Amino acid sequence: MTEISEPLSAPLDIGFDYTRSLGPVLSRFATGLREGRILGIRGSDGRVHVPPAEFDPKTAERLDDFVQVSTTGTVVTWSWMPEPAAGQPLSHPFGWALIRLDGADTPMLHAVDAGAPERMSTGMRVRVRWAAERGNGIRDIECFEPASDTEQPSPQPDGDADGSAESEPVGSIIAPVHLSYQHSASPEESRYLRALREGRLVGQRCPVCRKVYIPPRGACPTDGVPTDEEVELADTGTVTTFCIVNVPFLGQRIQPPYVSAYVLLDGADIPFLHLVLGCNADEVRMGMRVRGVWKPRDEWEHTLQNIDHFEPSGEPDAPFESYAQHL
């Protein structure tokens, strides 16, 4: 064991753009938004749902009776957002509100640009503010803004609640997904990461079953006892299972096809996921012996990415029995 030191902590950002297929009901809703119209759908009990529901909440039957509703409505309930987060509709303080549009029987959630919380109230009248660019689903409504009690909705394009107008439907939208948080590593993980910064691979051994875990767990999942014996491992190992990545995606740094594989380091009892390069993707196989290819020392940080990838070591394949219990 090394001496106890402060656990490591660092901000982490995870994000990607998710392309969502809308289906016939939400496609009609998104197409209407692009054209400056808001469509709801009538249920078996006569209520108009906005946004439209695909299935009746009462009978679970499919719904297809579309209804065009107004671009003005009433705030049912609300809360104030004094410090907007990244990706929210507005970058300055605003209100989140459930808004029941005129002609609808259910409220929809959206932002209200009221300027100050004292201008927000239950029962206030609001109207749509359309986004400059359309075709992004609910984001076609930039936000709502206060309206007078007597204000009439602005003229809307001639619509086809039944879908008779000729227009290219919005079949999918891109939904950005992003998460930012502060990750604090456990003491065991911190020692593992500090060892990586020094070019070492460190795991921990269970005193009962003698299994070696990397990254360290702190406690053995089999026996439930602390894994307090550190073990330094080599950067050579065996491919247990793998997949060939053929599909490109945003942020991909390697041109497909390439291999993502579970590598069981010599002396370890649990494999971890990494890249296997240095050969054709179709040459990678279970039991292949590999070794780590490290980045230049001046690029080392507290991360497993210090090993850029694994490559074939040229050794004979490991027998299946040697890794059969680690798949």
Buried (B, 14 or more C-beta within 10 A) or exposed (E): EEEEEEBBEEEEEEEEEEEEEBEEBBBBBBBBBBBBBBBBBBBEEEBBBBBBBEEBEEEEEEBBBBBBBBBBBBBBEBEBBEEBEEEEBBEEBBBBBBBBBEBBBBBBEBBBBBBEBEEBEEEBBBBBBBBEEBBBBBBBBBBBBBBEEEEEBEEBEEBBBEBEBEEEBBBBBEBEEEEEEEEEBBBBBBBBBBBBEEBEBBBBBBEEEEBBBBBBBBBBEEEEEBBBEBBEBEBBBBBBBBEBBEEEEEEEEEEEEBBBBBBBBEBBBBBBEBBBBBEEBEEBEBBBBBBBBBBEEEEBEBEBBBBBBBBBBEEEEBEEEEBEEBE
